[in-house]
């Protein structure tokens, strides 16, 4: 079977391409499974400092799940639940990845594709992109894990409005809703992504990983333990802290090693 999830590594970054452009990069079950495995492997790789998720071709980031498979893969509640386990596994592994993640969005970004983009830390789109989650047009309902991705990003009221209407809307509205971080002209998208990735990869990777973990922990209502409160101060024991302060005093760019 053709591999529709392509991983390219270059130095300290990785690009994950959802590569099924003839189907608007819509996911099949094997693609969800492969995507989840890829993100798990990349998260464990200490040499990675940033991951870019993008769609193949120019027409779509991702159109969600392949509706053509529903007759065979989502017949009845039992099959529907099994299908969701693969879908949610991809979302969870992307959202829980310890490295910074950037969604490069061009064209259509709807349904499960929008959920994937929403699971990334930074979401940058071209001004001609289109967004929406219209499960009510198919008689579907999102499960709680999928809803949590949306509500965490834009709030319950806006998520509900988007789901009740099922509209497809443009990049500027997506920006004002908080679905995307930045909107740029189509011809500027590649450069904007490269600039963003460079900023991330040139920074201290331990700092970025800590901040991802700490912000996620703040969403948990449990009181912080003393050990958790002490963890941020571990940065002062790292080589990267010593390198960062030395480089500042020497008026040069730091060379962080992730230790």
Steps between C-alpha positions, in 0.01 A plus 500: 500500500626848417621694802276805525678632812846618399765597753801710403772579753757774456740572785280580802163527329246263348232556236198269505301514176148364467548397139178403328434809289264325258262454797567840659731316743203327664599237757440128478528274807855387409598867460372584849692205641817594315470867603462405866806274484707766324419764763579258780842426348579866435401601852748246639783631279709736711667646191178651368423863591201575278245307294307644205175333393382579148281371219625376166421716198348847497128425535473382858665464838258219577131438429460275805399135478432330168120483488524230234615258771207560734281226351759238592671651805226688690191283488336507842618632835750219563688564176467874550672475838779284357551752220518783752780329690724534195388857438551610857835323524634723224364814671631405843850415378517831313366705791721321755817516290773649719652698214349821356265428209404733216206449263566631149150551360429559134157452346226285654528427874174345615361228724771278645755708310407803707519288815855399403598861436342604831720244677815680383663770712523757219266515199594715201281513190488659159228760450316278250451216750154375597387363836206328667371190679164393356422156656131589517488481120572127533301433817823453698599613848851575625608305807621668817870474411439674168281765660763566764753594230263766366375629834852528635597715203201730443267444794174308537265766364693560178555128450125441538415778253737353244355150541134607498532698176752275325618796290814508292678831551814686407840564652423838656204362692713203609759745631244702697356180646848397614517193278816625329793694635591695188365567150740581217478540124524168313834592347639585847399178675821304439719784624283560808516133595877492451546813713281356775679165502838670506402707804393184680797282406754769588350534848579279800310173443470421870334836561245432225424150631462623857266779398281259300479267799441775756221669303328165449529430874335834584184377327478223762298624802700292750726706728865507399729289715818649644705286261305646208551852629874435531541356149530835313816579698677199352578720201777667704688168514510449122779551250254697288450757776874547534538524122210745469633741761858471371389568143300803615800649674723424201242653263472190281233245413477216752564142389258293703555125536189393692677411822 
